[in-house]
Amino acid sequence: MDQYFIIDFDSTFTQVEALDELARISLKNHPDREAIYKQIEDLTNASMEGRLSFTESLQARVKLLCANRDHLKQLITHLKKKVSTSFSRNTIFFKNHQDEVLIVSGGFKEFIIPVVTEYHIKKENIYANTFEFDEEGNIVGYDRTNPLSQEGGKVKLLKELNLPGEIFGIGDGYSDFQLKESGMIKKFFAFTENIERKSVAEKADHITPSFDEFLYINKLPRAISYPKNRIKCLVVGDIDDEALGQMKREGYNLRHKDIIEEKYLDEAGVLFCDEANQPTPEQIQNAGRLKVIGCFGRIGRKLSEAACAAGIIIFDDPKDNPRNSDFIPKRVIAFMNEGRTHMSCNFPDLQPPRNNNAHRLIHIHKNVPGILAKINEVFARHNINIVGEFLVTNSQIGYVITDVNTGYEAGVLNELKAIEQTIKFRLLY
């Protein structure tokens, strides 16, 4: 059965509401700009939460804009930098599903088309409103015959399209939920990466904090193997807010505790701690999910060695390094995203380039002879082509990153995990 993916634009494909951003551009020299900004934002929220009809909201917002074509050019440049993180890293999905992805928005084609077509989305699959201009290029209105300018417009449009097959809707607002309410789509996914509207989220089939989560739930190809919102980051001690902000923006599920407790450490994929709140070597022995520790201070030698033996990488911030909020989170994120170990205090150094046309596998094992040969024997037996391979070692472990062609059976991964002396194995992307 065919599948179609109906994706909203404002606060979904992009991090922001485009008309709100356009107002900040067009009204930046207006003496009452702050009051007008607030009016427009209130109208947007009232519509998205179902407290005001979309038609009334749109009419009022466009009237307040005082915008022209030059302002739109500035807006487009701005919006291209504001594409939602989880959408921007899954470009390959849009490339491979060009016929099935539709952008359906109460926004306007004049700024939507230049943004989303850079992600392989077909122009003919973009449904939105259109502005009306006067001879000087000022926005004076919009096409009111377009169903998307009207209350329940998305429902009206999908009835006209009459798409065959299963339809999934992804969005943040009430107009997106209306598709589910009307029976036009199979499932509605409330997208909360940028904003969570509780009145919408509570009615959704699923709440998806990222596009990765949507792809994961529906077993669709994605840029990362496991959604970051499912990875818990345990935070213990005095950690800089900006450092935590970086992890939150990456999509990690942050959990704050006063002390390290084994039940929370066992659930964590990432641990952030300060020098006074380090785990003991014994505590990490049973932390099966833990992949990386970021310590804001100097790590103890015994913990460093114990973590290495357990396949857990550590990045610390010793006194001879510049202390700043970027140092630890940048390295943790680079390891989780790319497998990079640069400046770790307990892993051998490796900085592999990203390969977007392959799957990246990480194999951590005890440093004994012959493991790389066993890894490659598995690939050879299954006729899997290796497009890049990197091996580094220290006295305790071997660290192998292999980039392979896509298209292999899941059993291959189980064989790699089962190689004797394996400590940890991970499909990175």
C-alpha positions in Angstrom: 0.0 0.0 0.0 1.3 3.5 -0.9 2.3 5.8 2.0 2.2 9.6 2.0 3.7 12.0 4.5 1.9 15.3 5.1 4.4 17.7 6.8 3.6 21.1 8.2 6.1 24.0 7.6 6.0 26.5 10.5 7.4 25.3 13.8 7.7 21.8 12.2 9.9 21.8 9.1 11.4 25.1 10.4 12.0 26.1 14.0 10.0 29.3 13.7 6.7 30.7 12.6 7.5 32.4 9.3 4.9 35.2 9.5 6.2 36.1 13.0 9.7 36.3 11.6 8.6 38.3 8.6 7.0 40.9 11.0 10.3 41.3 12.8 12.0 42.0 9.5 9.3 44.3 8.1 8.6 46.2 11.3 12.0 46.6 12.7 11.9 50.4 12.4 8.3 50.8 13.4 7.9 52.7 16.7 5.2 50.3 18.0 7.0 47.2 16.7 7.1 45.3 20.0 3.3 45.7 20.6 2.6 44.5 17.0 5.0 41.6 17.3 3.1 40.5 20.4 -0.3 40.8 18.6 1.0 38.7 15.7 2.4 36.0 18.0 -0.8 35.9 20.1 -2.8 35.5 16.9 -0.5 32.7 15.7 -0.8 30.8 19.0 -4.5 31.2 19.3 -5.0 29.7 15.8 -2.4 26.9 16.4 -4.1 25.9 19.7 -7.6 26.0 18.2 -8.8 29.1 20.2 -9.3 31.2 17.0 -10.3 30.2 13.5 -7.4 30.0 11.1 -9.2 32.4 8.7 -9.5 35.2 11.3 -5.9 34.7 12.5 -4.5 34.8 9.0 -6.4 37.9 7.9 -5.3 39.8 11.0 -1.7 38.8 10.8 -1.2 39.7 7.1 -2.9 43.1 7.8 -0.3 43.8 10.5 2.8 42.8 8.5 3.5 45.9 6.3 5.8 43.7 4.3 7.1 43.7 0.7 9.1 41.5 -1.7 12.5 42.7 -0.3 11.4 41.7 3.1 10.5 38.3 1.8 14.0 37.9 0.4 15.5 38.6 3.8 13.0 36.1 5.4 14.0 33.3 3.0 17.7 33.7 3.9 16.7 33.6 7.6 14.5 30.6 7.2 17.1 28.5 5.4 19.2 28.8 8.6 16.2 27.8 10.8 15.3 24.4 9.3 14.6 22.0 12.2 17.7 20.0 13.1 16.2 16.6 12.8 14.8 17.5 9.3 18.1 18.9 8.1 20.0 15.7 8.9 17.5 13.5 7.2 17.8 14.9 3.7 18.3 11.4 2.3 14.8 10.5 3.4 13.3 13.3 1.3 15.5 12.4 -1.6 14.3 8.8 -1.6 10.6 9.7 -1.0 10.1 12.7 -3.3 6.8 11.4 -4.6 5.3 10.6 -1.2 6.3 13.8 0.8 3.9 16.7 0.7 4.4 20.0 2.5 0.9 21.3 3.5 0.9 24.6 5.2 -1.2 27.6 6.0 1.9 29.6 5.3 2.9 31.0 1.9 4.6 29.5 -1.2 6.7 32.6 -1.7 8.9 31.7 1.3 8.2 28.0 1.6 9.2 26.8 -1.9 12.8 28.3 -1.8 13.4 26.6 1.6 12.0 23.1 1.2 13.0 22.5 -2.5 16.6 22.4 -1.3 15.7 19.2 0.5 14.6 17.4 -2.7 10.9 18.1 -2.1 9.1 18.6 -5.4 7.6 22.0 -6.1 4.3 20.4 -7.2 4.1 18.7 -3.8 4.1 22.0 -1.9 0.6 23.2 -1.0 0.3 26.6 0.7 -1.2 30.1 0.3 0.0 32.8 -2.1 0.4 36.5 -1.4 -1.1 39.3 -3.5 1.1 42.3 -4.3 0.6 45.9 -5.5 2.7 47.4 -8.3 5.4 48.4 -5.8 5.8 44.9 -4.5 4.0 45.5 -1.2 1.9 42.7 0.2 -1.7 43.8 0.1 -3.5 40.5 0.7 -3.7 36.8 -0.4 -5.7 34.5 -2.5 -8.8 33.8 -0.5 -10.1 31.2 -2.8 -7.3 28.9 -1.8 -8.7 26.3 0.7 -5.6 26.6 2.8 -6.6 30.2 3.6 -9.8 29.0 5.2 -10.8 27.3 8.4 -10.3 23.5 8.0 -8.3 24.2 4.9 -6.0 21.2 5.2 -9.0 18.9 5.4 -10.5 20.5 2.3 -7.3 20.1 0.4 -6.8 16.5 1.2 -10.3 15.7 0.1 -9.5 17.3 -3.2 -6.2 15.4 -3.6 -7.9 12.0 -2.7 -4.5 10.3 -2.1 -4.6 6.5 -2.4 -3.0 4.7 0.5 -2.0 5.4 4.1 -1.4 9.0 5.1 0.6 10.2 8.0 0.4 13.7 9.3 3.3 15.5 11.1 2.8 19.0 12.6 2.5 21.1 15.7 -0.8 22.8 15.4 -4.6 22.3 15.6 -5.0 22.4 11.8 -2.7 19.4 11.6 -4.8 17.5 14.2 -8.0 18.3 12.2 -6.7 15.9 9.5 -6.9 13.1 12.0 -10.2 14.3 13.5 -11.7 14.3 10.0 -10.5 10.7 9.3 -8.4 11.9 6.4 -5.1 10.4 7.7 -4.2 7.2 9.4 -2.1 8.7 12.2 -1.2 12.2 13.5 2.2 12.8 15.0 2.5 15.9 17.2 5.9 17.4 16.4 7.4 18.9 19.6 11.1 19.6 18.7 10.4 23.3 18.5 7.2 23.9 20.5 4.8 21.7 22.4 1.2 22.8 22.3 -0.4 20.6 25.0 -3.9 21.0 23.6 -2.7 19.4 20.4 -0.2 16.9 21.8 -2.8 15.3 24.1 -4.9 14.4 21.0 -2.1 13.0 18.9 -1.5 9.3 18.1 2.1 9.9 18.9 4.2 12.7 20.3 7.4 12.9 18.3 10.2 15.1 19.7 12.1 14.9 16.5 11.8 13.7 12.9 14.2 10.9 13.8 11.6 9.6 16.3 8.9 9.6 13.5 11.2 7.6 11.2 12.2 5.2 14.0 8.6 4.5 15.0 7.6 3.8 11.4 10.8 1.8 10.6 11.9 4.2 7.9 15.5 4.9 6.8 17.1 7.7 8.9 20.3 9.5 9.3 20.9 8.2 12.9 20.3 4.7 14.1 18.5 5.7 17.3 16.6 8.9 18.1 18.4 11.1 20.6 15.3 11.9 22.5 15.4 8.2 23.6 18.9 8.6 25.0 19.0 9.7 28.6 21.7 12.2 29.6 22.2 12.0 33.4 23.4 15.3 34.9 25.0 15.4 38.3 26.8 18.3 39.9 27.4 21.9 38.9 27.2 21.9 35.1 27.1 25.1 33.0 23.6 25.9 31.6 25.0 26.6 28.2 26.6 23.1 28.1 23.3 21.5 28.9 21.6 23.8 26.4 23.7 22.3 23.7 22.7 18.8 24.6 19.0 19.8 24.8 19.2 21.4 21.3 20.7 18.1 20.1 17.6 16.4 21.3 18.9 14.5 24.3 16.6 13.6 27.2 18.2 15.4 30.2 17.7 14.1 33.7 19.0 16.0 36.7 20.0 14.3 40.0 21.8 15.4 43.1 24.0 12.3 43.3 24.8 9.4 41.1 22.4 6.5 41.8 22.9 3.2 40.0 19.3 2.9 38.9 19.6 6.2 37.0 23.1 5.5 35.8 22.0 2.2 34.4 19.4 4.0 32.2 21.8 6.7 30.9 23.5 6.7 27.6 25.4 9.9 28.5 26.7 11.1 31.9 27.6 14.8 32.6 29.2 15.3 36.0 31.6 17.7 37.8 34.8 16.7 39.4 33.2 16.3 42.8 30.5 13.9 41.6 32.3 11.3 39.5 31.0 7.7 39.5 33.1 5.1 41.0 34.7 2.3 38.9 32.3 -0.1 40.5 29.2 2.0 39.6 30.0 1.9 35.9 30.5 -1.8 35.7 26.7 -2.4 35.4 25.9 0.7 33.3 25.3 -1.3 30.2 23.7 1.6 28.2 26.4 4.2 29.1 28.5 5.2 26.1 30.2 8.4 27.2 31.1 10.5 30.3 31.7 14.2 30.1 33.4 15.4 33.3 33.7 19.1 34.0 37.0 18.7 35.8 39.8 16.2 36.0 38.8 12.5 35.9 40.4 10.0 38.3 42.9 7.5 36.8 41.1 4.4 38.2 37.8 5.5 36.7 39.5 6.3 33.4 40.9 2.8 33.2 37.7 1.1 34.4 35.6 3.0 31.9 37.9 2.1 29.0 37.8 -1.6 29.9 33.9 -1.3 29.8 34.0 0.5 26.4 32.9 3.9 27.9 34.7 6.9 26.5 35.5 9.9 28.8 36.1 13.5 28.0 37.3 15.6 30.9 38.3 19.2 31.4 41.7 19.2 33.1 43.3 22.4 34.4 45.6 22.9 31.4 42.6 23.1 29.0 40.6 26.3 28.6 37.5 26.0 30.7 34.4 26.9 28.7 30.9 25.5 28.2 31.7 24.3 24.7 34.6 22.0 25.5 32.9 19.0 26.8 29.5 19.0 25.0 31.2 19.5 21.6 33.3 16.4 22.1 30.5 14.3 23.4 28.3 15.3 20.5 31.1 14.6 18.0 31.6 11.1 19.5 27.8 10.3 19.5 27.3 11.7 16.0 30.5 10.6 14.2 32.4 8.3 16.5 35.2 10.8 17.0 37.4 10.3 20.0 39.7 13.3 19.7 40.9 14.6 23.1 39.4 11.7 25.1 41.4 10.9 28.2 41.0 7.2 27.9 40.3 6.2 24.3 42.8 6.1 21.4 42.5 9.2 19.1 40.4 8.8 15.9 38.8 11.6 13.8 37.2 9.8 10.8 35.5 11.9 8.1 31.7 11.5 7.8 30.5 9.2 4.9 26.9 10.1 4.0 26.5 7.2 1.6 27.3 4.4 4.0 26.4 2.9 7.4 28.9 3.5 10.2 29.6 0.7 12.6 31.6 1.0 15.8 33.3 -2.0 17.3 35.2 -1.8 20.7 37.1 -4.8 21.8 39.9 -5.9 24.0 43.3 -5.2 22.5 44.2 -8.7 21.3 45.5 -9.9 17.9 43.1 -10.9 15.1 39.9 -9.0 15.9 40.0 -6.8 12.7 40.4 -10.0 10.6 37.3 -11.5 12.3 35.3 -8.3 11.7 36.2 -8.3 8.0 35.5 -12.0 7.7 31.9 -11.3 8.7 31.6 -8.7 6.0 33.2 -10.9 3.3 31.0 -13.8 4.1 27.9 -11.6 3.6 29.3 -9.9 0.5 29.2 -6.5 2.2 31.4 -3.8 0.6 33.7 -1.8 3.0 34.0 1.8 1.9 36.1 3.0 4.8 37.7 1.4 7.8 39.7 2.8 10.7 41.5 1.0 13.6 43.3 2.6 16.6 44.4 1.0 19.8 45.8 1.7 23.2 47.0 -0.8 25.9 43.5 -1.8 26.8 41.2 -1.6 23.7 40.9 -1.7 20.0 38.6 0.9 18.5 37.3 0.1 14.9 35.0 2.3 12.8 33.8 0.6 9.6 31.7 2.4 6.9 29.9 -0.2 4.7 27.4 0.0 1.9 23.8 0.0 2.9 21.6 -3.1 2.3 22.5 -5.9 4.6 20.5 -8.2 6.9 20.2 -7.5 10.6 21.9 -10.8 11.4 25.2 -9.3 10.3 25.1 -7.0 13.3 24.4 -9.8 15.7 27.5 -11.7 14.3 29.7 -8.6 14.9 28.4 -8.4 18.4 29.2 -12.0 19.0 32.9 -11.8 18.1 35.0 -13.0 21.0 36.6 -10.2 23.0 33.9 -7.7 21.9 33.2 -5.1 24.6 30.7 -2.8 22.9 29.2 -2.6 19.4 27.0 0.2 17.9 25.4 1.1 14.7 26.0 4.8 14.5 24.1 5.8 11.4 
